[in-house]
Amino acid sequence: MCKIYDMWPEIAREYYEKKQSKMNIKNVDHIVFVGMGGSGAIGDVFAAILSKTKIHVSVVKGYHLPSSVNSNTLVVTTSVSGNTVETLTVLDYARKTKNKIIAFSSGGKMERYCIKYDLEHRMVPFIHSQRASFAAFLYSMLNILDAIIPLTKSDILESIHQLEVMRNVIRSSNLNKNPAIDLANWITGIPVIYYPWGLHAAAIRFKNSLQENAKIHVIVEDVVESSHNGIVAWEKHSKAKPILLQGTDDYVKTKERWKILKKYFNLNEIEYKEANSISGNILSKIICFIYFLDYVSIYRAFLSKIDPSPVNSIEFIKKQL
């Protein structure tokens, strides 16, 4: 797993620069990204990238398409394995609806379904595991869906460069002054991940990665929403440990909320850790944060003497479906 993660910058560059036919996208004002787990996290990243455009974005992690889909809707289904039951179900619904469709998978039932019904499908390789394949899928989709991406080529190449810079600090061969190892060492009990709206994709991915790699329970909280409910739980002693995911250019009111939350923790002697995004465009910030936090989850597994790769519980669920 570490070998693959150490190669993320090269994987990202290869699949972004790979010669692939672009999808011809016209008259689209609504995009639905469909996927579960790591594939769903890709939808979260695209939702963040497209958040300041006029395109309405829905992220579906389940069985149902939004009722608002129409001929101006693009449905993007992603399944690394190609066999995700929920995503295949939505793909079947989408085929029977008047909307545009493109599917991404490493093959499997999704590829066969698209061939049968003459739907647009793009093959992306499975690399080690669903979560380790993240960079290949994300940058392939950035390449193929170029027409709807509000980023320049230089923005995307900059994100890959920032991955290279990040890799030099957190890679598995760097055992000294590695901030990902430092944070992993600190994580005990149940992490409570606080995040601002713009970093939703990184926070949810961090939760998923800690659960899959380190096999631990995790809580995620929007820092603003939690101020109206979740904060009360800290009035009782807990083994939970707060981690604050902060953006370098968070909204001014969000920055104010961070200050208040940290003041509350300090006054009540609640130990917390902070992690900050890099500066740069939205893609650079999110992908580098995901890269860093994925490594934290892997190192947490190693420190607990756990092999991060197997996900036996997920396999159990899939066999029952």
VENMO-V781789 format. One record per run of one state. SS is the DSSP state (h for helix, s for strand, l for the rest). FROM is the first residue (numbers start at 0). TO is the last residue. If there is no record, write none. Layout:
((SS,FROM,TO) (SS,FROM,TO))
//
This chain:
((l,0,0) (h,1,5) (l,6,6) (h,7,16) (l,17,28) (s,29,33) (l,34,36) (h,37,48) (l,49,54) (s,55,59) (l,60,71) (s,72,78) (l,79,83) (h,84,94) (l,95,98) (s,99,104) (l,105,106) (h,107,116) (l,117,118) (s,119,122) (l,123,132) (h,133,143) (l,144,144) (h,145,147) (l,148,151) (h,152,169) (l,170,177) (h,178,185) (l,186,188) (s,189,194) (l,195,195) (h,196,213) (l,214,216) (s,217,221) (h,222,225) (l,226,228) (h,229,234) (l,235,238) (s,239,245) (l,246,250) (h,251,266) (l,267,270) (s,271,275) (l,276,280) (h,281,302) (l,303,310) (h,311,319) (l,320,320))
//
